[in-house]
Amino acid sequence: MFTDPSQLPSQPPERPPDRRRRILRYTWIAVLIAAIYAGSVILYRWNQDRDYRARQKEQAASAQRDQDQASIDALGGTEFKILNFYASPGEIHRGDTVELCYGVAEAKTVKIEPDIGRAMWPSRSRCMDIAPQKTTKYTLTAADAHGKTQSVSLTIKVH
């Protein structure tokens, strides 16, 4: 046996931890924090973009609904009525023509009396040329699908 301490097998001396190893040991923590931060920024921005696009889509749909309603209103709405009935010009010389125009909303049938010799149908805006030979009072009568009627008249003066 060994009695002399100098004869004891020597153990390798403990080396102090390498500085690079200490740095690398804690680097994963910094990388993890950076990854969590980057991921949260990306997720936040993605949510913001999604919300922005949803608001834009809703605003566009709302604007389209408003525009559609304005178009319906401009064309007479959804109720049955005579929109217009006029002649241009209102006075002519014998042999000249006049433009007779009418517009109806939600009508099923239309007729003009006295008969002008043209096929008639419901329209939001329709004009036709006629040549009355004498001063004539024209009456536009429109009827809806329920049989309700409306009439309006105008007179074209012929000199």
MDTraj code that builds the backbone (N, CA, C; nanometers):
import mdtraj as md
import numpy as np

residues = "MET PHE THR ASP PRO SER GLN LEU PRO SER GLN PRO PRO GLU ARG PRO PRO ASP ARG ARG ARG ARG ILE LEU ARG TYR THR TRP ILE ALA VAL LEU ILE ALA ALA ILE TYR ALA GLY SER VAL ILE LEU TYR ARG TRP ASN GLN ASP ARG ASP TYR ARG ALA ARG GLN LYS GLU GLN ALA ALA SER ALA GLN ARG ASP GLN ASP GLN ALA SER ILE ASP ALA LEU GLY GLY THR GLU PHE LYS ILE LEU ASN PHE TYR ALA SER PRO GLY GLU ILE HIS ARG GLY ASP THR VAL GLU LEU CYS TYR GLY VAL ALA GLU ALA LYS THR VAL LYS ILE GLU PRO ASP ILE GLY ARG ALA MET TRP PRO SER ARG SER ARG CYS MET ASP ILE ALA PRO GLN LYS THR THR LYS TYR THR LEU THR ALA ALA ASP ALA HIS GLY LYS THR GLN SER VAL SER LEU THR ILE LYS VAL HIS".split()
xyz = np.array([
    [0.0805, -0.1175, 0.0000],
    [0.0000, 0.0000, 0.0000],
    [0.0853, 0.1244, 0.0000],
    [0.0224, 0.2295, -0.0276],
    [0.0949, 0.3549, -0.0386],
    [0.0853, 0.4277, 0.0941],
    [0.1935, 0.4543, 0.1447],
    [0.1959, 0.5268, 0.2696],
    [0.2442, 0.6685, 0.2491],
    [0.3191, 0.6815, 0.1501],
    [0.3734, 0.8133, 0.1212],
    [0.2761, 0.8868, 0.0284],
    [0.2340, 1.0046, 0.0668],
    [0.1397, 1.0760, -0.0180],
    [0.1975, 1.1077, -0.1548],
    [0.3238, 1.1108, -0.1661],
    [0.3804, 1.1388, -0.2969],
    [0.3632, 1.0215, -0.3894],
    [0.3371, 0.9081, -0.3303],
    [0.3199, 0.7900, -0.4122],
    [0.1744, 0.7709, -0.4549],
    [0.0880, 0.8491, -0.4048],
    [-0.0524, 0.8377, -0.4433],
    [-0.0675, 0.8746, -0.5900],
    [-0.1583, 0.8034, -0.6577],
    [-0.1766, 0.8413, -0.7974],
    [-0.2354, 0.9823, -0.8048],
    [-0.1817, 1.0545, -0.8903],
    [-0.2259, 1.1923, -0.8990],
    [-0.3546, 1.2030, -0.9801],
    [-0.4423, 1.2809, -0.9298],
    [-0.5661, 1.3075, -1.0024],
    [-0.5411, 1.4310, -1.0869],
    [-0.6020, 1.4279, -1.2028],
    [-0.5778, 1.5461, -1.2836],
    [-0.6338, 1.6673, -1.2113],
    [-0.5652, 1.7742, -1.2178],
    [-0.6141, 1.8925, -1.1490],
    [-0.7442, 1.9408, -1.2134],
    [-0.8318, 1.9975, -1.1335],
    [-0.9587, 2.0491, -1.1866],
    [-0.9294, 2.1734, -1.2666],
    [-0.9840, 2.1715, -1.3859],
    [-0.9648, 2.2874, -1.4719],
    [-1.0800, 2.3823, -1.4498],
    [-1.0515, 2.5064, -1.4460],
    [-1.1641, 2.5990, -1.4350],
    [-1.2475, 2.5911, -1.5623],
    [-1.3800, 2.6091, -1.5506],
    [-1.4653, 2.6005, -1.6705],
    [-1.4186, 2.6994, -1.7756],
    [-1.4202, 2.6510, -1.8950],
    [-1.3807, 2.7336, -2.0084],
    [-1.4802, 2.8481, -2.0239],
    [-1.4309, 2.9647, -2.0508],
    [-1.5170, 3.0830, -2.0624],
    [-1.6169, 3.0672, -2.1774],
    [-1.5727, 3.0079, -2.2856],
    [-1.6636, 2.9866, -2.3991],
    [-1.7773, 2.8937, -2.3612],
    [-1.7488, 2.7957, -2.2839],
    [-1.8541, 2.7029, -2.2425],
    [-1.9565, 2.7732, -2.1544],
    [-1.9136, 2.8594, -2.0682],
    [-2.0074, 2.9335, -1.9837],
    [-2.0979, 3.0228, -2.0693],
    [-2.0386, 3.0878, -2.1677],
    [-2.1175, 3.1746, -2.2555],
    [-2.2190, 3.0930, -2.3330],
    [-2.1776, 2.9821, -2.3892],
    [-2.2695, 2.8982, -2.4671],
    [-2.3776, 2.8364, -2.3806],
    [-2.3432, 2.8125, -2.2551],
    [-2.4403, 2.7522, -2.1652],
    [-2.5637, 2.8412, -2.1501],
    [-2.5460, 2.9702, -2.1518],
    [-2.6575, 3.0618, -2.1319],
    [-2.7072, 3.1259, -2.2616],
    [-2.6435, 3.0981, -2.3712],
    [-2.6855, 3.1541, -2.5002],
    [-2.8244, 3.1046, -2.5393],
    [-2.8545, 2.9818, -2.5098],
    [-2.9861, 2.9282, -2.5464],
    [-3.0977, 3.0074, -2.4816],
    [-3.0730, 3.0612, -2.3647],
    [-3.1753, 3.1434, -2.2986],
    [-3.1991, 3.2703, -2.3798],
    [-3.0926, 3.3341, -2.4249],
    [-3.1066, 3.4558, -2.5067],
    [-3.1762, 3.4241, -2.6391],
    [-3.1404, 3.3119, -2.7005],
    [-3.2041, 3.2728, -2.8263],
    [-3.3525, 3.2457, -2.8041],
    [-3.3865, 3.1798, -2.6967],
    [-3.5266, 3.1510, -2.6648],
    [-3.6040, 3.2806, -2.6426],
    [-3.5475, 3.3755, -2.5705],
    [-3.6147, 3.5041, -2.5470],
    [-3.6340, 3.5781, -2.6790],
    [-3.5306, 3.5778, -2.7625],
    [-3.5417, 3.6454, -2.8931],
    [-3.6480, 3.5790, -2.9799],
    [-3.6536, 3.4453, -2.9781],
    [-3.7541, 3.3743, -3.0569],
    [-3.8950, 3.4037, -3.0067],
    [-3.9124, 3.4079, -2.8772],
    [-4.0447, 3.4396, -2.8207],
    [-4.0841, 3.5824, -2.8579],
    [-3.9902, 3.6746, -2.8467],
    [-4.0188, 3.8135, -2.8829],
    [-4.0560, 3.8255, -3.0312],
    [-3.9749, 3.7657, -3.1194],
    [-4.0023, 3.7728, -3.2638],
    [-4.1366, 3.7080, -3.2962],
    [-4.1646, 3.5951, -3.2349],
    [-4.2927, 3.5280, -3.2587],
    [-4.4101, 3.6118, -3.2129],
    [-4.3960, 3.6781, -3.0979],
    [-4.5068, 3.7606, -3.0495],
    [-4.5272, 3.8827, -3.1391],
    [-4.4183, 3.9413, -3.1910],
    [-4.4319, 4.0547, -3.2825],
    [-4.5014, 4.0111, -3.4111],
    [-4.4607, 3.8978, -3.4643],
    [-4.5232, 3.8469, -3.5875],
    [-4.6715, 3.8192, -3.5644],
    [-4.7056, 3.7544, -3.4545],
    [-4.8454, 3.7240, -3.4239],
    [-4.9261, 3.8523, -3.4046],
    [-4.8701, 3.9495, -3.3341],
    [-4.9389, 4.0772, -3.3133],
    [-4.9668, 4.1458, -3.4470],
    [-4.8681, 4.1522, -3.5327],
    [-4.8849, 4.2180, -3.6625],
    [-4.9823, 4.1418, -3.7514],
    [-4.9793, 4.0110, -3.7455],
    [-5.0735, 3.9310, -3.8245],
    [-5.2167, 3.9585, -3.7786],
    [-5.2393, 3.9649, -3.6467],
    [-5.3726, 3.9960, -3.5942],
    [-5.4163, 4.1360, -3.6337],
    [-5.3249, 4.2322, -3.6270],
    [-5.3580, 4.3688, -3.6663],
    [-5.3972, 4.3736, -3.8138],
    [-5.3214, 4.3056, -3.8975],
    [-5.3514, 4.3034, -4.0412],
    [-5.4861, 4.2367, -4.0679],
    [-5.5131, 4.1263, -3.9992],
    [-5.6403, 4.0565, -4.0164],
    [-5.7570, 4.1459, -3.9754],
    [-5.7435, 4.2157, -3.8625],
    [-5.8494, 4.3063, -3.8172],
    [-5.8668, 4.4227, -3.9147],
    [-5.7570, 4.4758, -3.9649],
    [-5.7630, 4.5862, -4.0613],
    [-5.8352, 4.5421, -4.1883],
    [-5.7998, 4.4243, -4.2384],
    [-5.8655, 4.3739, -4.3598],
    [-6.0142, 4.3483, -4.3369],
    [-6.0498, 4.2995, -4.2200],
    [-6.1913, 4.2760, -4.1885],
    [-6.2677, 4.4086, -4.1846],
    [-6.2068, 4.5117, -4.1240],
    [-6.2718, 4.6434, -4.1201],
    [-6.2853, 4.7009, -4.2610],
    [-6.1811, 4.6860, -4.3430],
    [-6.1864, 4.7361, -4.4804],
    [-6.2967, 4.6652, -4.5589],
    [-6.3066, 4.5344, -4.5400],
    [-6.4088, 4.4572, -4.6104],
    [-6.5489, 4.5008, -4.5676],
    [-6.5685, 4.5233, -4.4384],
    [-6.6984, 4.5676, -4.3881],
    [-6.7315, 4.7076, -4.4389],
    [-6.6316, 4.7957, -4.4417],
    [-6.6549, 4.9308, -4.4927],
    [-6.6908, 4.9273, -4.6409],
    [-6.6234, 4.8418, -4.7171],
    [-6.6533, 4.8302, -4.8599],
    [-6.7951, 4.7749, -4.8794],
    [-6.8326, 4.6757, -4.7995],
    [-6.9674, 4.6189, -4.8101],
    [-7.0718, 4.7235, -4.7718],
    [-7.0438, 4.8008, -4.6694],
    [-7.1368, 4.9058, -4.6277],
    [-7.1507, 5.0129, -4.7359],
    [-7.0391, 5.0519, -4.7948],
    [-7.0433, 5.1506, -4.9031],
    [-7.1209, 5.0965, -5.0219],
    [-7.1036, 4.9680, -5.0532],
    [-7.1772, 4.9078, -5.1647],
    [-7.3265, 4.9044, -5.1353],
    [-7.3638, 4.8706, -5.0101],
    [-7.5060, 4.8711, -4.9732],
    [-7.5647, 5.0110, -4.9869],
    [-7.4904, 5.1117, -4.9410],
    [-7.5371, 5.2496, -4.9525],
    [-7.5529, 5.2909, -5.0985],
    [-7.4563, 5.2518, -5.1804],
    [-7.4634, 5.2845, -5.3229],
    [-7.5811, 5.2129, -5.3895],
    [-7.6021, 5.0871, -5.3548],
    [-7.7151, 5.0128, -5.4103],
    [-7.8477, 5.0774, -5.3701],
    [-7.8583, 5.1173, -5.2432],
    [-7.9817, 5.1812, -5.1971],
    [-8.0026, 5.3144, -5.2674],
    [-7.8955, 5.3899, -5.2879],
    [-7.9069, 5.5175, -5.3585],
    [-7.9524, 5.4950, -5.5025],
    [-7.9031, 5.3895, -5.5654],
    [-7.9454, 5.3579, -5.7025],
    [-8.0933, 5.3213, -5.7067],
    [-8.1352, 5.2405, -5.6105],
    [-8.2773, 5.2020, -5.6049],
    [-8.3640, 5.3255, -5.5828],
    [-8.3211, 5.4118, -5.4915],
    [-8.3970, 5.5335, -5.4644],
    [-8.4008, 5.6243, -5.5868],
    [-8.2885, 5.6368, -5.6572],
    [-8.2821, 5.7221, -5.7762],
    [-8.3707, 5.6685, -5.8878],
    [-8.3894, 5.5382, -5.8907],
    [-8.4721, 5.4775, -5.9943],
    [-8.6176, 5.4619, -5.9510],
    [-8.6543, 5.5244, -5.8427],
    [-8.7947, 5.5226, -5.8026],
    [-8.8243, 5.4396, -5.6810],
    [-8.7237, 5.3805, -5.6215],
    [-8.7464, 5.3021, -5.5004],
    [-8.8134, 5.1695, -5.5304],
    [-8.8768, 5.1153, -5.4303],
    [-8.9404, 4.9841, -5.4441],
    [-9.0921, 4.9935, -5.4358],
    [-9.1457, 5.1149, -5.4380],
    [-9.2914, 5.1284, -5.4330],
    [-9.3453, 5.1631, -5.5723],
    [-9.4663, 5.1243, -5.5957],
    [-9.5326, 5.1500, -5.7238],
    [-9.5630, 5.2988, -5.7371],
    [-9.5131, 5.3586, -5.8463],
    [-9.5458, 5.4988, -5.8732],
    [-9.5024, 5.5364, -6.0143],
    [-9.5633, 5.6437, -6.0632],
    [-9.5219, 5.7018, -6.1911],
    [-9.4089, 5.7989, -6.1591],
    [-9.2944, 5.7753, -6.2187],
    [-9.1774, 5.8585, -6.1910],
    [-9.1814, 5.9884, -6.2703],
    [-9.2178, 5.9782, -6.3979],
    [-9.2254, 6.0992, -6.4801],
    [-9.3112, 6.0733, -6.6042],
    [-9.3607, 6.1825, -6.6605],
    [-9.4371, 6.1795, -6.7851],
    [-9.4281, 6.3204, -6.8403],
    [-9.3549, 6.3357, -6.9526],
    [-9.3353, 6.4696, -7.0082],
    [-9.3147, 6.4621, -7.1583],
    [-9.3293, 6.5783, -7.2222],
    [-9.3068, 6.5918, -7.3661],
    [-9.2051, 6.7035, -7.3870],
    [-9.1189, 6.6823, -7.4855],
    [-9.0180, 6.7841, -7.5141],
    [-9.0072, 6.8011, -7.6651],
    [-9.0363, 6.9143, -7.7186],
    [-9.0916, 7.0342, -7.6550],
    [-9.2411, 7.0161, -7.6293],
    [-9.2962, 7.1045, -7.5471],
    [-9.4387, 7.0952, -7.5114],
    [-9.5301, 7.1571, -7.6156],
    [-9.4741, 7.2383, -7.7083],
    [-9.5509, 7.3002, -7.8173],
    [-9.4749, 7.2775, -7.9470],
    [-9.5530, 7.2411, -8.0535],
    [-9.4897, 7.2172, -8.1837],
    [-9.5774, 7.2759, -8.2947],
    [-9.5225, 7.2803, -8.4147],
    [-9.6001, 7.3161, -8.5335],
    [-9.6481, 7.1870, -8.5973],
    [-9.7633, 7.1969, -8.6640],
    [-9.8211, 7.0794, -8.7295],
    [-9.7158, 7.0148, -8.8203],
    [-9.7005, 6.8824, -8.8086],
    [-9.6044, 6.8068, -8.8887],
    [-9.4720, 6.7819, -8.8173],
    [-9.4437, 6.8584, -8.7121],
    [-9.3213, 6.8362, -8.6354],
    [-9.3410, 6.7185, -8.5391],
    [-9.2302, 6.6689, -8.4868],
    [-9.2394, 6.5595, -8.3891],
    [-9.2039, 6.6120, -8.2507],
    [-9.2513, 6.5404, -8.1531],
    [-9.2235, 6.5710, -8.0131],
    [-9.1788, 6.4413, -7.9468],
    [-9.0899, 6.4538, -7.8514],
    [-9.0445, 6.3372, -7.7774],
    [-9.1325, 6.3223, -7.6528],
    [-9.2038, 6.2103, -7.6450],
    [-9.2925, 6.1814, -7.5327],
    [-9.2219, 6.0772, -7.4453],
    [-9.2019, 6.1099, -7.3181],
    [-9.1242, 6.0225, -7.2284],
    [-9.2048, 5.9869, -7.1039],
    [-9.1804, 5.8686, -7.0534],
    [-9.2435, 5.8265, -6.9283],
    [-9.1469, 5.7375, -6.8505],
    [-9.1738, 5.7245, -6.7214],
    [-9.0988, 5.6348, -6.6342],
    [-9.1889, 5.5890, -6.5218],
    [-9.1851, 5.4595, -6.4937],
    [-9.2670, 5.4033, -6.3865],
    [-9.1804, 5.3106, -6.3010],
    [-9.2188, 5.2951, -6.1763],
    [-9.1498, 5.2039, -6.0846],
    [-9.2476, 5.0992, -6.0362],
    [-9.2060, 4.9740, -6.0425],
    [-9.2830, 4.8601, -5.9923],
    [-9.4208, 4.8473, -6.0575],
    [-9.4321, 4.8848, -6.1841],
    [-9.5593, 4.8734, -6.2569],
    [-9.5623, 4.7412, -6.3332],
    [-9.6809, 4.6904, -6.3528],
    [-9.7010, 4.5672, -6.4303],
    [-9.7381, 4.6012, -6.5743],
    [-9.8239, 4.7030, -6.5906],
    [-9.8652, 4.7453, -6.7250],
    [-9.8689, 4.8971, -6.7322],
    [-9.8525, 4.9494, -6.8562],
    [-9.8681, 5.0925, -6.8813],
    [-9.9433, 5.1099, -7.0125],
    [-10.0152, 5.2208, -7.0208],
    [-10.0810, 5.2543, -7.1477],
    [-10.0926, 5.4061, -7.1561],
    [-10.0909, 5.4552, -7.2781],
    [-10.1092, 5.5972, -7.3029],
    [-10.2331, 5.6127, -7.3880],
    [-10.3199, 5.7044, -7.3469],
    [-10.4412, 5.7329, -7.4237],
    [-10.4397, 5.8794, -7.4632],
    [-10.4797, 5.9183, -7.5808],
    [-10.5177, 5.8301, -7.6905],
    [-10.3973, 5.7479, -7.7366],
    [-10.4267, 5.6366, -7.8003],
    [-10.3238, 5.5429, -7.8444],
    [-10.2247, 5.6130, -7.9375],
    [-10.0970, 5.5911, -7.9144],
    [-9.9944, 5.6542, -7.9970],
    [-9.9397, 5.5584, -8.1023],
    [-9.9961, 5.4384, -8.1073],
    [-9.9571, 5.3423, -8.2106],
    [-9.8233, 5.2749, -8.1832],
    [-9.7827, 5.2685, -8.0602],
    [-9.6563, 5.2045, -8.0236],
    [-9.6829, 5.1006, -7.9155],
    [-9.5998, 4.9960, -7.9148],
    [-9.6079, 4.8964, -7.8073],
    [-9.5619, 4.9633, -7.6773],
    [-9.6296, 4.9336, -7.5701],
    [-9.5996, 4.9957, -7.4409],
    [-9.5595, 4.8878, -7.3409],
    [-9.4642, 4.9199, -7.2570],
    [-9.4233, 4.8302, -7.1495],
    [-9.3682, 4.9146, -7.0341],
    [-9.3689, 4.8578, -6.9132],
    [-9.3161, 4.9311, -6.7993],
    [-9.1659, 4.9560, -6.8166],
    [-9.1246, 5.0764, -6.7857],
    [-8.9841, 5.1129, -6.7970],
    [-8.9545, 5.2260, -6.6994],
    [-8.8344, 5.2290, -6.6476],
    [-8.7951, 5.3387, -6.5591],
    [-8.7735, 5.4667, -6.6387],
    [-8.7403, 5.4498, -6.7681],
    [-8.7201, 5.5657, -6.8533],
    [-8.7329, 5.5225, -6.9988],
    [-8.8355, 5.5739, -7.0657],
    [-8.8573, 5.5402, -7.2062],
    [-8.9098, 5.6630, -7.2773],
    [-8.8543, 5.6895, -7.3959],
    [-8.8980, 5.8022, -7.4777],
    [-8.9266, 5.7529, -7.6185],
    [-9.0208, 5.8197, -7.6841],
    [-9.0521, 5.7869, -7.8227],
    [-9.0967, 5.9140, -7.8938],
    [-9.0730, 5.9191, -8.0220],
    [-9.1140, 6.0344, -8.1025],
    [-9.2555, 6.0127, -8.1536],
    [-9.3372, 6.1169, -8.1396],
    [-9.4740, 6.1133, -8.1927],
    [-9.4965, 6.2443, -8.2682],
    [-9.5949, 6.2432, -8.3576],
    [-9.6264, 6.3626, -8.4376],
    [-9.7765, 6.3888, -8.4322],
    [-9.8259, 6.4525, -8.3246],
    [-9.9700, 6.4817, -8.3171],
    [-10.0089, 6.5873, -8.4223],
    [-10.1298, 6.5737, -8.4749],
    [-10.1774, 6.6658, -8.5770],
    [-10.2560, 6.7826, -8.5181],
    [-10.2986, 6.7699, -8.3934],
    [-10.3728, 6.8764, -8.3265],
    [-10.3379, 6.8750, -8.1784],
    [-10.3739, 6.9790, -8.1073],
    [-10.3493, 6.9831, -7.9640],
    [-10.4171, 6.8634, -7.8997],
    [-10.3376, 6.7884, -7.8216],
    [-10.3877, 6.6621, -7.7674],
    [-10.3471, 6.6481, -7.6211],
    [-10.4443, 6.5977, -7.5425],
    [-10.4164, 6.5671, -7.4022],
    [-10.3873, 6.4170, -7.3937],
    [-10.2675, 6.3820, -7.3460],
    [-10.2270, 6.2423, -7.3309],
    [-10.2324, 6.2041, -7.1839],
    [-10.2802, 6.0826, -7.1581],
    [-10.2893, 6.0318, -7.0209],
    [-10.2123, 5.9010, -7.0116],
    [-10.1183, 5.8975, -6.9198],
    [-10.0427, 5.7753, -6.8909],
    [-10.1090, 5.7077, -6.7723],
    [-10.1443, 5.5796, -6.7879],
    [-10.2042, 5.5020, -6.6796],
    [-10.1150, 5.3807, -6.6556],
    [-10.0753, 5.3626, -6.5319],
    [-9.9912, 5.2487, -6.4935],
    [-10.0651, 5.1673, -6.3892],
    [-10.0457, 5.0359, -6.3935],
    [-10.1075, 4.9456, -6.2963],
    [-10.0005, 4.8534, -6.2395],
    [-10.0117, 4.8244, -6.1097],
    [-9.9153, 4.7318, -6.0495],
    [-9.9711, 4.5901, -6.0499],
    [-9.8987, 4.4961, -5.9912],
    [-9.9394, 4.3554, -5.9912],
    [-10.0652, 4.3307, -5.9093],
    [-10.1015, 4.4244, -5.8217],
    [-10.2203, 4.4087, -5.7374],
    [-10.3419, 4.4796, -5.7949],
    [-10.3297, 4.5378, -5.9127],
    [-10.4415, 4.6050, -5.9765],
    [-10.4556, 4.7508, -5.9404],
    [-10.3694, 4.8033, -5.8564],
    [-10.3736, 4.9448, -5.8195],
    [-10.3253, 5.0261, -5.9396],
    [-10.3954, 5.1368, -5.9684],
    [-10.3585, 5.2180, -6.0846],
    [-10.3252, 5.3603, -6.0436],
    [-10.2439, 5.4240, -6.1283],
    [-10.2120, 5.5652, -6.1141],
    [-10.2158, 5.6252, -6.2544],
    [-10.2576, 5.7503, -6.2633],
    [-10.2647, 5.8182, -6.3924],
    [-10.2104, 5.9592, -6.3791],
    [-10.1549, 6.0082, -6.4904],
    [-10.1071, 6.1447, -6.4988],
    [-10.1276, 6.1906, -6.6435],
    [-10.1551, 6.3199, -6.6617],
    [-10.1846, 6.3716, -6.7959],
    [-10.0941, 6.4877, -6.8312],
    [-10.0819, 6.5101, -6.9618],
    [-10.0130, 6.6286, -7.0128],
    [-10.0756, 6.6648, -7.1465],
    [-10.0592, 6.7897, -7.1864],
    [-10.1152, 6.8375, -7.3124],
    [-10.0016, 6.8871, -7.4007],
    [-10.0058, 6.8420, -7.5260],
    [-9.9101, 6.8911, -7.6267],
    [-9.9873, 6.9852, -7.7186],
    [-9.9422, 7.1085, -7.7278],
    [-10.0081, 7.2080, -7.8112],
    [-9.9487, 7.2065, -7.9511],
    [-10.0379, 7.2026, -8.0506],
    [-9.9964, 7.2030, -8.1908],
    [-10.0461, 7.3319, -8.2528],
    [-9.9599, 7.4083, -8.3175],
    [-9.9968, 7.5378, -8.3832],
    [-10.0117, 7.5169, -8.5312],
])
top = md.Topology()
chain = top.add_chain()
for i, resn in enumerate(residues, 1):
    res = top.add_residue(resn, chain, resSeq=i)
    for name in ("N", "CA", "C"):
        top.add_atom(name, md.element.get_by_symbol(name[0]), res)
traj = md.Trajectory(xyz[None], top)
